[in-house]
Amino acid sequence: MAFEELNAQTEVMDGLFSHASAIKSLLIASPLLNDRRYSDARASLEEAARLLVQAQDEIGAVERLQD
């Protein structure tokens, strides 16, 4: 059971990392998001990326079941 949980945690954490990376890439690559008029949207995206990384850390910190 512990091995399955570890695999499930890894899968979710990888997905969260992928989404956070995509958001960060968008923030870097999009000239639109560098326009002051879009500062609220940019802040929301930055917060979303931060929350995804936080969730990843929180999942990794959960004590797994023992065999």
All heavy atoms as TSV, in Angstrom:
chain	resi	resn	atom	element	x	y	z
A	1	MET	N	N	0.822	-1.198	0.000
A	1	MET	CA	C	0.000	0.000	0.000
A	1	MET	C	C	0.866	1.263	0.000
A	1	MET	O	O	0.538	2.225	-0.674
A	1	MET	CB	C	-0.939	-0.033	1.210
A	1	MET	CG	C	-1.893	1.112	1.275
A	1	MET	SD	S	-3.061	1.039	-0.065
A	1	MET	CE	C	-4.468	1.762	0.660
A	2	ALA	N	N	1.959	1.267	0.753
A	2	ALA	CA	C	2.819	2.447	0.820
A	2	ALA	C	C	3.412	2.770	-0.547
A	2	ALA	O	O	3.553	3.941	-0.908
A	2	ALA	CB	C	3.916	2.245	1.858
A	3	PHE	N	N	3.764	1.748	-1.314
A	3	PHE	CA	C	4.340	1.961	-2.637
A	3	PHE	C	C	3.330	2.615	-3.572
A	3	PHE	O	O	3.676	3.540	-4.314
A	3	PHE	CB	C	4.822	0.623	-3.214
A	3	PHE	CG	C	5.494	0.753	-4.538
A	3	PHE	CD1	C	6.772	1.309	-4.631
A	3	PHE	CD2	C	4.861	0.345	-5.704
A	3	PHE	CE1	C	7.398	1.446	-5.859
A	3	PHE	CE2	C	5.485	0.480	-6.930
A	3	PHE	CZ	C	6.754	1.028	-7.007
A	4	GLU	N	N	2.081	2.172	-3.523
A	4	GLU	CA	C	1.034	2.761	-4.360
A	4	GLU	C	C	0.791	4.215	-3.983
A	4	GLU	O	O	0.585	5.069	-4.844
A	4	GLU	CB	C	-0.271	1.958	-4.265
A	4	GLU	CG	C	-0.225	0.601	-4.929
A	4	GLU	CD	C	0.368	-0.482	-4.030
A	4	GLU	OE1	O	0.678	-0.213	-2.854
A	4	GLU	OE2	O	0.539	-1.608	-4.522
A	5	GLU	N	N	0.823	4.486	-2.677
A	5	GLU	CA	C	0.620	5.864	-2.232
A	5	GLU	C	C	1.778	6.751	-2.709
A	5	GLU	O	O	1.556	7.877	-3.165
A	5	GLU	CB	C	0.504	5.932	-0.713
A	5	GLU	CG	C	0.201	7.324	-0.209
A	5	GLU	CD	C	0.013	7.395	1.288
A	5	GLU	OE1	O	0.365	6.437	2.009
A	5	GLU	OE2	O	-0.482	8.436	1.747
A	6	LEU	N	N	2.992	6.250	-2.609
A	6	LEU	CA	C	4.154	7.001	-3.089
A	6	LEU	C	C	4.018	7.294	-4.581
A	6	LEU	O	O	4.271	8.418	-5.024
A	6	LEU	CB	C	5.447	6.232	-2.823
A	6	LEU	CG	C	6.718	6.868	-3.372
A	6	LEU	CD1	C	6.956	8.239	-2.764
A	6	LEU	CD2	C	7.905	5.953	-3.132
A	7	ASN	N	N	3.604	6.314	-5.354
A	7	ASN	CA	C	3.403	6.529	-6.796
A	7	ASN	C	C	2.326	7.575	-7.051
A	7	ASN	O	O	2.477	8.432	-7.932
A	7	ASN	CB	C	3.035	5.220	-7.489
A	7	ASN	CG	C	4.214	4.318	-7.688
A	7	ASN	OD1	O	5.361	4.746	-7.622
A	7	ASN	ND2	N	3.947	3.039	-7.922
A	8	ALA	N	N	1.241	7.505	-6.294
A	8	ALA	CA	C	0.150	8.473	-6.463
A	8	ALA	C	C	0.619	9.879	-6.081
A	8	ALA	O	O	0.311	10.857	-6.785
A	8	ALA	CB	C	-1.057	8.063	-5.629
A	9	GLN	N	N	1.364	9.986	-4.977
A	9	GLN	CA	C	1.898	11.285	-4.580
A	9	GLN	C	C	2.811	11.848	-5.669
A	9	GLN	O	O	2.717	13.025	-6.021
A	9	GLN	CB	C	2.704	11.173	-3.281
A	9	GLN	CG	C	1.892	11.131	-2.042
A	9	GLN	CD	C	2.787	11.082	-0.814
A	9	GLN	OE1	O	3.907	10.597	-0.848
A	9	GLN	NE2	N	2.274	11.585	0.292
A	10	THR	N	N	3.686	11.006	-6.174
A	10	THR	CA	C	4.631	11.436	-7.203
A	10	THR	C	C	3.897	11.909	-8.450
A	10	THR	O	O	4.242	12.938	-9.034
A	10	THR	CB	C	5.610	10.294	-7.545
A	10	THR	OG1	O	6.298	9.916	-6.356
A	10	THR	CG2	C	6.601	10.720	-8.611
A	11	GLU	N	N	2.866	11.192	-8.836
A	11	GLU	CA	C	2.088	11.562	-10.020
A	11	GLU	C	C	1.433	12.929	-9.839
A	11	GLU	O	O	1.493	13.787	-10.725
A	11	GLU	CB	C	1.027	10.505	-10.298
A	11	GLU	CG	C	0.223	10.753	-11.547
A	11	GLU	CD	C	-0.797	9.661	-11.807
A	11	GLU	OE1	O	-0.529	8.496	-11.473
A	11	GLU	OE2	O	-1.869	9.995	-12.345
A	12	VAL	N	N	0.818	13.153	-8.681
A	12	VAL	CA	C	0.157	14.437	-8.424
A	12	VAL	C	C	1.190	15.557	-8.347
A	12	VAL	O	O	1.008	16.633	-8.930
A	12	VAL	CB	C	-0.686	14.377	-7.126
A	12	VAL	CG1	C	-1.193	15.759	-6.736
A	12	VAL	CG2	C	-1.848	13.424	-7.307
A	13	MET	N	N	2.296	15.305	-7.657
A	13	MET	CA	C	3.332	16.322	-7.519
A	13	MET	C	C	3.943	16.678	-8.872
A	13	MET	O	O	4.209	17.849	-9.143
A	13	MET	CB	C	4.402	15.852	-6.537
A	13	MET	CG	C	3.902	15.810	-5.098
A	13	MET	SD	S	5.043	15.017	-3.955
A	13	MET	CE	C	6.412	16.155	-3.986
A	14	ASP	N	N	4.141	15.694	-9.726
A	14	ASP	CA	C	4.658	15.961	-11.068
A	14	ASP	C	C	3.680	16.819	-11.872
A	14	ASP	O	O	4.087	17.731	-12.595
A	14	ASP	CB	C	4.943	14.660	-11.813
A	14	ASP	CG	C	6.165	13.922	-11.298
A	14	ASP	OD1	O	6.932	14.490	-10.492
A	14	ASP	OD2	O	6.350	12.749	-11.705
A	15	GLY	N	N	2.394	16.523	-11.745
A	15	GLY	CA	C	1.380	17.315	-12.435
A	15	GLY	C	C	1.354	18.755	-11.948
A	15	GLY	O	O	1.264	19.694	-12.747
A	16	LEU	N	N	1.438	18.937	-10.633
A	16	LEU	CA	C	1.459	20.285	-10.073
A	16	LEU	C	C	2.689	21.049	-10.544
A	16	LEU	O	O	2.601	22.227	-10.904
A	16	LEU	CB	C	1.432	20.224	-8.542
A	16	LEU	CG	C	0.143	19.691	-7.925
A	16	LEU	CD1	C	0.321	19.468	-6.428
A	16	LEU	CD2	C	-1.015	20.627	-8.196
A	17	PHE	N	N	3.841	20.375	-10.556
A	17	PHE	CA	C	5.073	21.004	-11.026
A	17	PHE	C	C	4.941	21.427	-12.485
A	17	PHE	O	O	5.347	22.524	-12.863
A	17	PHE	CB	C	6.258	20.046	-10.853
A	17	PHE	CG	C	7.544	20.601	-11.369
A	17	PHE	CD1	C	8.291	21.487	-10.609
A	17	PHE	CD2	C	8.011	20.254	-12.629
A	17	PHE	CE1	C	9.483	22.014	-11.098
A	17	PHE	CE2	C	9.191	20.776	-13.118
A	17	PHE	CZ	C	9.930	21.656	-12.352
A	18	SER	N	N	4.352	20.553	-13.285
A	18	SER	CA	C	4.174	20.843	-14.706
A	18	SER	C	C	3.300	22.079	-14.917
A	18	SER	O	O	3.619	22.951	-15.728
A	18	SER	CB	C	3.562	19.628	-15.402
A	18	SER	OG	O	3.296	19.901	-16.747
A	19	HIS	N	N	2.213	22.164	-14.173
A	19	HIS	CA	C	1.318	23.320	-14.300
A	19	HIS	C	C	2.000	24.602	-13.825
A	19	HIS	O	O	1.872	25.650	-14.473
A	19	HIS	CB	C	0.025	23.091	-13.523
A	19	HIS	CG	C	-0.867	22.058	-14.127
A	19	HIS	ND1	N	-1.367	22.138	-15.405
A	19	HIS	CD2	C	-1.348	20.898	-13.615
A	19	HIS	CE1	C	-2.116	21.084	-15.660
A	19	HIS	NE2	N	-2.111	20.313	-14.593
A	20	ALA	N	N	2.701	24.527	-12.711
A	20	ALA	CA	C	3.403	25.710	-12.201
A	20	ALA	C	C	4.466	26.171	-13.190
A	20	ALA	O	O	4.613	27.368	-13.443
A	20	ALA	CB	C	4.032	25.408	-10.840
A	21	SER	N	N	5.174	25.227	-13.782
A	21	SER	CA	C	6.196	25.565	-14.778
A	21	SER	C	C	5.580	26.223	-16.005
A	21	SER	O	O	6.137	27.184	-16.555
A	21	SER	CB	C	6.977	24.324	-15.193
A	21	SER	OG	O	7.739	23.847	-14.126
A	22	ALA	N	N	4.429	25.708	-16.429
A	22	ALA	CA	C	3.752	26.290	-17.588
A	22	ALA	C	C	3.320	27.729	-17.301
A	22	ALA	O	O	3.456	28.611	-18.156
A	22	ALA	CB	C	2.545	25.434	-17.976
A	23	ILE	N	N	2.820	27.966	-16.100
A	23	ILE	CA	C	2.414	29.324	-15.734
A	23	ILE	C	C	3.628	30.244	-15.706
A	23	ILE	O	O	3.595	31.364	-16.229
A	23	ILE	CB	C	1.679	29.335	-14.378
A	23	ILE	CG1	C	0.305	28.669	-14.515
A	23	ILE	CG2	C	1.518	30.765	-13.857
A	23	ILE	CD1	C	-0.405	28.446	-13.192
A	24	LYS	N	N	4.716	29.787	-15.103
A	24	LYS	CA	C	5.922	30.609	-15.027
A	24	LYS	C	C	6.464	30.911	-16.423
A	24	LYS	O	O	6.902	32.031	-16.695
A	24	LYS	CB	C	6.981	29.911	-14.169
A	24	LYS	CG	C	6.603	29.902	-12.704
A	24	LYS	CD	C	7.604	29.112	-11.874
A	24	LYS	CE	C	7.159	29.018	-10.430
A	24	LYS	NZ	N	8.092	28.212	-9.625
A	25	SER	N	N	6.417	29.931	-17.316
A	25	SER	CA	C	6.859	30.156	-18.694
A	25	SER	C	C	5.979	31.191	-19.382
A	25	SER	O	O	6.475	32.046	-20.119
A	25	SER	CB	C	6.832	28.842	-19.481
A	25	SER	OG	O	7.789	27.951	-18.980
A	26	LEU	N	N	4.694	31.107	-19.155
A	26	LEU	CA	C	3.756	32.075	-19.729
A	26	LEU	C	C	4.055	33.483	-19.223
A	26	LEU	O	O	4.042	34.447	-19.992
A	26	LEU	CB	C	2.325	31.676	-19.375
A	26	LEU	CG	C	1.201	32.548	-19.897
A	26	LEU	CD1	C	1.172	32.522	-21.419
A	26	LEU	CD2	C	-0.123	32.073	-19.339
A	27	LEU	N	N	4.337	33.591	-17.941
A	27	LEU	CA	C	4.655	34.903	-17.363
A	27	LEU	C	C	5.917	35.496	-17.981
A	27	LEU	O	O	6.006	36.707	-18.184
A	27	LEU	CB	C	4.827	34.782	-15.842
A	27	LEU	CG	C	3.538	34.521	-15.055
A	27	LEU	CD1	C	3.867	34.132	-13.625
A	27	LEU	CD2	C	2.625	35.726	-15.095
A	28	ILE	N	N	6.866	34.659	-18.292
A	28	ILE	CA	C	8.119	35.126	-18.890
A	28	ILE	C	C	7.922	35.474	-20.367
A	28	ILE	O	O	8.418	36.491	-20.849
A	28	ILE	CB	C	9.223	34.057	-18.736
A	28	ILE	CG1	C	9.611	33.932	-17.264
A	28	ILE	CG2	C	10.438	34.389	-19.590
A	28	ILE	CD1	C	10.473	32.724	-16.955
A	29	ALA	N	N	7.182	34.642	-21.083
A	29	ALA	CA	C	7.099	34.750	-22.538
A	29	ALA	C	C	6.049	35.745	-23.054
A	29	ALA	O	O	6.151	36.201	-24.189
A	29	ALA	CB	C	6.816	33.379	-23.135
A	30	SER	N	N	5.061	36.059	-22.248
A	30	SER	CA	C	3.954	36.874	-22.736
A	30	SER	C	C	4.192	38.367	-22.532
A	30	SER	O	O	4.167	38.859	-21.399
A	30	SER	CB	C	2.651	36.485	-22.039
A	30	SER	OG	O	1.613	37.343	-22.440
A	31	PRO	N	N	4.380	39.100	-23.615
A	31	PRO	CA	C	4.529	40.551	-23.486
A	31	PRO	C	C	3.245	41.194	-22.942
A	31	PRO	O	O	3.300	42.206	-22.257
A	31	PRO	CB	C	4.817	41.034	-24.907
A	31	PRO	CG	C	4.960	39.847	-25.762
A	31	PRO	CD	C	4.525	38.649	-24.987
A	32	LEU	N	N	2.129	40.598	-23.226
A	32	LEU	CA	C	0.844	41.124	-22.760
A	32	LEU	C	C	0.824	41.227	-21.237
A	32	LEU	O	O	0.371	42.218	-20.670
A	32	LEU	CB	C	-0.296	40.214	-23.234
A	32	LEU	CG	C	-1.697	40.680	-22.873
A	32	LEU	CD1	C	-2.133	41.793	-23.806
A	32	LEU	CD2	C	-2.655	39.521	-22.943
A	33	LEU	N	N	1.359	40.205	-20.581
A	33	LEU	CA	C	1.324	40.185	-19.122
A	33	LEU	C	C	2.327	41.137	-18.485
A	33	LEU	O	O	2.302	41.341	-17.277
A	33	LEU	CB	C	1.530	38.747	-18.620
A	33	LEU	CG	C	0.401	37.789	-18.980
A	33	LEU	CD1	C	0.777	36.363	-18.632
A	33	LEU	CD2	C	-0.894	38.195	-18.300
A	34	ASN	N	N	3.199	41.726	-19.292
A	34	ASN	CA	C	4.121	42.734	-18.790
A	34	ASN	C	C	3.537	44.145	-18.866
A	34	ASN	O	O	4.110	45.080	-18.315
A	34	ASN	CB	C	5.448	42.678	-19.552
A	34	ASN	CG	C	6.224	41.431	-19.206
A	34	ASN	OD1	O	6.218	40.984	-18.071
A	34	ASN	ND2	N	6.877	40.854	-20.188
A	35	ASP	N	N	2.407	44.276	-19.536
A	35	ASP	CA	C	1.701	45.553	-19.626
A	35	ASP	C	C	1.037	45.835	-18.272
A	35	ASP	O	O	0.396	44.955	-17.691
A	35	ASP	CB	C	0.646	45.450	-20.735
A	35	ASP	CG	C	-0.047	46.762	-21.028
A	35	ASP	OD1	O	-0.453	47.454	-20.068
A	35	ASP	OD2	O	-0.195	47.081	-22.216
A	36	ARG	N	N	1.187	47.058	-17.779
A	36	ARG	CA	C	0.617	47.424	-16.482
A	36	ARG	C	C	-0.883	47.187	-16.401
A	36	ARG	O	O	-1.415	46.897	-15.326
A	36	ARG	CB	C	0.902	48.892	-16.164
A	36	ARG	CG	C	2.283	49.149	-15.661
A	36	ARG	CD	C	2.481	50.588	-15.233
A	36	ARG	NE	N	1.879	51.523	-16.179
A	36	ARG	CZ	C	1.327	52.676	-15.843
A	36	ARG	NH1	N	1.308	53.068	-14.598
A	36	ARG	NH2	N	0.817	53.470	-16.762
A	37	ARG	N	N	-1.559	47.299	-17.514
A	37	ARG	CA	C	-3.014	47.102	-17.506
A	37	ARG	C	C	-3.392	45.681	-17.128
A	37	ARG	O	O	-4.511	45.426	-16.696
A	37	ARG	CB	C	-3.611	47.441	-18.877
A	37	ARG	CG	C	-3.424	48.900	-19.264
A	37	ARG	CD	C	-3.889	49.165	-20.672
A	37	ARG	NE	N	-3.087	48.390	-21.608
A	37	ARG	CZ	C	-3.502	48.012	-22.819
A	37	ARG	NH1	N	-4.690	48.335	-23.251
A	37	ARG	NH2	N	-2.705	47.322	-23.604
A	38	TYR	N	N	-2.466	44.756	-17.285
A	38	TYR	CA	C	-2.726	43.353	-16.984
A	38	TYR	C	C	-2.066	42.934	-15.670
A	38	TYR	O	O	-1.871	41.751	-15.418
A	38	TYR	CB	C	-2.232	42.473	-18.135
A	38	TYR	CG	C	-3.026	42.680	-19.398
A	38	TYR	CD1	C	-2.631	43.626	-20.332
A	38	TYR	CD2	C	-4.187	41.957	-19.636
A	38	TYR	CE1	C	-3.362	43.844	-21.484
A	38	TYR	CE2	C	-4.928	42.170	-20.787
A	38	TYR	CZ	C	-4.512	43.117	-21.710
A	38	TYR	OH	O	-5.245	43.328	-22.848
A	39	SER	N	N	-1.732	43.902	-14.836
A	39	SER	CA	C	-1.019	43.590	-13.594
A	39	SER	C	C	-1.842	42.720	-12.643
A	39	SER	O	O	-1.285	41.870	-11.952
A	39	SER	CB	C	-0.575	44.868	-12.886
A	39	SER	OG	O	-1.692	45.646	-12.507
A	40	ASP	N	N	-3.163	42.905	-12.630
A	40	ASP	CA	C	-3.996	42.055	-11.773
A	40	ASP	C	C	-3.969	40.605	-12.248
A	40	ASP	O	O	-3.860	39.685	-11.429
A	40	ASP	CB	C	-5.440	42.560	-11.726
A	40	ASP	CG	C	-5.596	43.840	-10.931
A	40	ASP	OD1	O	-4.664	44.206	-10.186
A	40	ASP	OD2	O	-6.661	44.490	-11.070
A	41	ALA	N	N	-4.058	40.431	-13.547
A	41	ALA	CA	C	-4.010	39.074	-14.101
A	41	ALA	C	C	-2.645	38.445	-13.836
A	41	ALA	O	O	-2.550	37.269	-13.469
A	41	ALA	CB	C	-4.295	39.096	-15.596
A	42	ARG	N	N	-1.599	39.230	-14.004
A	42	ARG	CA	C	-0.246	38.725	-13.745
A	42	ARG	C	C	-0.097	38.311	-12.279
A	42	ARG	O	O	0.439	37.240	-11.976
A	42	ARG	CB	C	0.799	39.775	-14.111
A	42	ARG	CG	C	2.205	39.271	-13.896
A	42	ARG	CD	C	3.261	40.295	-14.288
A	42	ARG	NE	N	4.562	39.700	-14.146
A	42	ARG	CZ	C	5.188	38.982	-15.060
A	42	ARG	NH1	N	4.624	38.780	-16.231
A	42	ARG	NH2	N	6.367	38.464	-14.815
A	43	ALA	N	N	-0.597	39.141	-11.378
A	43	ALA	CA	C	-0.523	38.822	-9.953
A	43	ALA	C	C	-1.297	37.545	-9.633
A	43	ALA	O	O	-0.841	36.720	-8.833
A	43	ALA	CB	C	-1.054	39.988	-9.126
A	44	SER	N	N	-2.432	37.371	-10.271
A	44	SER	CA	C	-3.222	36.152	-10.056
A	44	SER	C	C	-2.475	34.913	-10.555
A	44	SER	O	O	-2.481	33.867	-9.894
A	44	SER	CB	C	-4.576	36.245	-10.766
A	44	SER	OG	O	-5.368	37.249	-10.175
A	45	LEU	N	N	-1.845	35.037	-11.703
A	45	LEU	CA	C	-1.071	33.917	-12.235
A	45	LEU	C	C	0.142	33.603	-11.362
A	45	LEU	O	O	0.455	32.433	-11.125
A	45	LEU	CB	C	-0.635	34.205	-13.675
A	45	LEU	CG	C	-1.757	34.146	-14.701
A	45	LEU	CD1	C	-1.316	34.776	-16.014
A	45	LEU	CD2	C	-2.201	32.710	-14.902
A	46	GLU	N	N	0.800	34.642	-10.870
A	46	GLU	CA	C	1.933	34.423	-9.967
A	46	GLU	C	C	1.470	33.719	-8.692
A	46	GLU	O	O	2.134	32.814	-8.198
A	46	GLU	CB	C	2.619	35.751	-9.632
A	46	GLU	CG	C	3.392	36.314	-10.804
A	46	GLU	CD	C	3.875	37.744	-10.587
A	46	GLU	OE1	O	3.361	38.434	-9.662
A	46	GLU	OE2	O	4.758	38.176	-11.349
A	47	GLU	N	N	0.321	34.129	-8.171
A	47	GLU	CA	C	-0.238	33.492	-6.978
A	47	GLU	C	C	-0.623	32.043	-7.263
A	47	GLU	O	O	-0.404	31.157	-6.436
A	47	GLU	CB	C	-1.460	34.287	-6.479
A	47	GLU	CG	C	-2.169	33.679	-5.295
A	47	GLU	CD	C	-1.379	33.740	-3.988
A	47	GLU	OE1	O	-0.266	34.287	-3.957
A	47	GLU	OE2	O	-1.887	33.217	-2.984
A	48	ALA	N	N	-1.195	31.792	-8.432
A	48	ALA	CA	C	-1.565	30.428	-8.797
A	48	ALA	C	C	-0.329	29.532	-8.845
A	48	ALA	O	O	-0.346	28.403	-8.324
A	48	ALA	CB	C	-2.286	30.409	-10.148
A	49	ALA	N	N	0.737	30.015	-9.437
A	49	ALA	CA	C	1.979	29.234	-9.499
A	49	ALA	C	C	2.517	28.996	-8.095
A	49	ALA	O	O	2.947	27.883	-7.763
A	49	ALA	CB	C	3.011	29.949	-10.365
A	50	ARG	N	N	2.465	30.015	-7.253
A	50	ARG	CA	C	2.939	29.866	-5.875
A	50	ARG	C	C	2.117	28.824	-5.117
A	50	ARG	O	O	2.652	27.979	-4.400
A	50	ARG	CB	C	2.878	31.208	-5.139
A	50	ARG	CG	C	3.522	31.164	-3.755
A	50	ARG	CD	C	3.218	32.409	-2.946
A	50	ARG	NE	N	1.823	32.516	-2.556
A	50	ARG	CZ	C	1.235	31.784	-1.602
A	50	ARG	NH1	N	1.902	30.861	-0.961
A	50	ARG	NH2	N	-0.040	31.971	-1.309
A	51	LEU	N	N	0.802	28.855	-5.306
A	51	LEU	CA	C	-0.070	27.899	-4.629
A	51	LEU	C	C	0.145	26.475	-5.130
A	51	LEU	O	O	0.061	25.520	-4.354
A	51	LEU	CB	C	-1.534	28.323	-4.783
A	51	LEU	CG	C	-1.942	29.540	-3.967
A	51	LEU	CD1	C	-3.346	29.995	-4.356
A	51	LEU	CD2	C	-1.850	29.261	-2.477
A	52	LEU	N	N	0.417	26.320	-6.421
A	52	LEU	CA	C	0.704	24.987	-6.951
A	52	LEU	C	C	1.973	24.416	-6.331
A	52	LEU	O	O	2.013	23.240	-5.953
A	52	LEU	CB	C	0.818	25.035	-8.476
A	52	LEU	CG	C	-0.490	25.237	-9.231
A	52	LEU	CD1	C	-0.213	25.593	-10.684
A	52	LEU	CD2	C	-1.364	23.993	-9.132
A	53	VAL	N	N	2.992	25.241	-6.200
A	53	VAL	CA	C	4.241	24.798	-5.576
A	53	VAL	C	C	3.998	24.494	-4.099
A	53	VAL	O	O	4.508	23.492	-3.572
A	53	VAL	CB	C	5.354	25.857	-5.759
A	53	VAL	CG1	C	6.575	25.524	-4.927
A	53	VAL	CG2	C	5.717	25.983	-7.228
A	54	GLN	N	N	3.204	25.317	-3.435
A	54	GLN	CA	C	2.884	25.077	-2.033
A	54	GLN	C	C	2.144	23.754	-1.861
A	54	GLN	O	O	2.452	22.973	-0.947
A	54	GLN	CB	C	2.041	26.222	-1.475
A	54	GLN	CG	C	1.663	26.044	-0.018
A	54	GLN	CD	C	0.827	27.202	0.501
A	54	GLN	OE1	O	0.944	28.328	0.034
A	54	GLN	NE2	N	-0.022	26.930	1.461
A	55	ALA	N	N	1.185	23.497	-2.724
A	55	ALA	CA	C	0.441	22.238	-2.660
A	55	ALA	C	C	1.371	21.048	-2.892
A	55	ALA	O	O	1.253	20.016	-2.217
A	55	ALA	CB	C	-0.690	22.231	-3.694
A	56	GLN	N	N	2.297	21.207	-3.811
A	56	GLN	CA	C	3.275	20.156	-4.074
A	56	GLN	C	C	4.083	19.874	-2.806
A	56	GLN	O	O	4.270	18.712	-2.428
A	56	GLN	CB	C	4.184	20.577	-5.223
A	56	GLN	CG	C	5.205	19.547	-5.609
A	56	GLN	CD	C	6.133	20.060	-6.697
A	56	GLN	OE1	O	6.265	21.266	-6.907
A	56	GLN	NE2	N	6.786	19.161	-7.376
A	57	ASP	N	N	4.549	20.907	-2.148
A	57	ASP	CA	C	5.309	20.750	-0.900
A	57	ASP	C	C	4.466	20.088	0.185
A	57	ASP	O	O	4.956	19.227	0.921
A	57	ASP	CB	C	5.809	22.100	-0.399
A	57	ASP	CG	C	6.878	22.708	-1.281
A	57	ASP	OD1	O	7.480	21.980	-2.104
A	57	ASP	OD2	O	7.115	23.930	-1.160
A	58	GLU	N	N	3.213	20.488	0.279
A	58	GLU	CA	C	2.327	19.932	1.305
A	58	GLU	C	C	2.048	18.452	1.058
A	58	GLU	O	O	1.998	17.663	2.006
A	58	GLU	CB	C	1.029	20.732	1.368
A	58	GLU	CG	C	1.235	22.129	1.922
A	58	GLU	CD	C	0.043	23.041	1.758
A	58	GLU	OE1	O	-0.932	22.669	1.061
A	58	GLU	OE2	O	0.085	24.156	2.311
A	59	ILE	N	N	1.889	18.070	-0.184
A	59	ILE	CA	C	1.672	16.656	-0.505
A	59	ILE	C	C	2.922	15.854	-0.147
A	59	ILE	O	O	2.834	14.768	0.432
A	59	ILE	CB	C	1.293	16.466	-1.980
A	59	ILE	CG1	C	-0.121	16.987	-2.213
A	59	ILE	CG2	C	1.396	14.997	-2.405
A	59	ILE	CD1	C	-0.519	17.097	-3.667
A	60	GLY	N	N	4.078	16.400	-0.470
A	60	GLY	CA	C	5.327	15.712	-0.174
A	60	GLY	C	C	5.592	15.574	1.315
A	60	GLY	O	O	6.329	14.686	1.735
A	61	ALA	N	N	4.998	16.439	2.125
A	61	ALA	CA	C	5.217	16.420	3.565
A	61	ALA	C	C	4.282	15.459	4.314
A	61	ALA	O	O	4.500	15.179	5.481
A	61	ALA	CB	C	5.062	17.828	4.129
A	62	VAL	N	N	3.260	14.951	3.631
A	62	VAL	CA	C	2.316	14.051	4.288
A	62	VAL	C	C	3.001	12.712	4.578
A	62	VAL	O	O	3.673	12.140	3.723
A	62	VAL	CB	C	1.070	13.810	3.385
A	62	VAL	CG1	C	0.178	12.723	3.947
A	62	VAL	CG2	C	0.286	15.099	3.216
A	63	GLU	N	N	2.836	12.264	5.803
A	63	GLU	CA	C	3.405	10.970	6.194
A	63	GLU	C	C	2.632	9.859	5.494
A	63	GLU	O	O	1.406	9.799	5.564
A	63	GLU	CB	C	3.304	10.799	7.713
A	63	GLU	CG	C	4.025	9.585	8.216
A	63	GLU	CD	C	3.990	9.499	9.734
A	63	GLU	OE1	O	4.075	10.555	10.380
A	63	GLU	OE2	O	3.888	8.382	10.237
A	64	ARG	N	N	3.376	9.024	4.799
A	64	ARG	CA	C	2.738	7.935	4.037
A	64	ARG	C	C	2.421	6.748	4.944
A	64	ARG	O	O	3.023	6.565	6.000
A	64	ARG	CB	C	3.639	7.490	2.896
A	64	ARG	CG	C	3.698	8.503	1.773
A	64	ARG	CD	C	4.440	7.970	0.574
A	64	ARG	NE	N	5.836	7.699	0.838
A	64	ARG	CZ	C	6.807	8.606	0.837
A	64	ARG	NH1	N	6.515	9.857	0.618
A	64	ARG	NH2	N	8.045	8.259	1.091
A	65	LEU	N	N	1.483	5.942	4.477
A	65	LEU	CA	C	1.134	4.706	5.195
A	65	LEU	C	C	2.325	3.760	5.205
A	65	LEU	O	O	3.143	3.752	4.280
A	65	LEU	CB	C	-0.045	4.015	4.484
A	65	LEU	CG	C	-1.346	4.794	4.424
A	65	LEU	CD1	C	-2.337	4.065	3.538
A	65	LEU	CD2	C	-1.918	4.998	5.817
A	66	GLN	N	N	2.414	2.983	6.225
A	66	GLN	CA	C	3.463	1.976	6.322
A	66	GLN	C	C	2.953	0.657	5.742
A	66	GLN	O	O	1.766	0.390	5.708
A	66	GLN	CB	C	3.860	1.763	7.790
A	66	GLN	CG	C	4.371	3.007	8.471
A	66	GLN	CD	C	5.625	3.572	7.821
A	66	GLN	OE1	O	6.538	2.819	7.500
A	66	GLN	NE2	N	5.644	4.869	7.593
A	67	ASP	N	N	3.869	-0.170	5.277
A	67	ASP	CA	C	3.479	-1.490	4.736
A	67	ASP	C	C	2.919	-2.381	5.806
A	67	ASP	O	O	3.187	-2.348	6.931
A	67	ASP	CB	C	4.684	-2.181	4.094
A	67	ASP	CG	C	4.979	-1.588	2.713
A	67	ASP	OD1	O	4.049	-1.132	2.064
A	67	ASP	OD2	O	6.156	-1.612	2.342
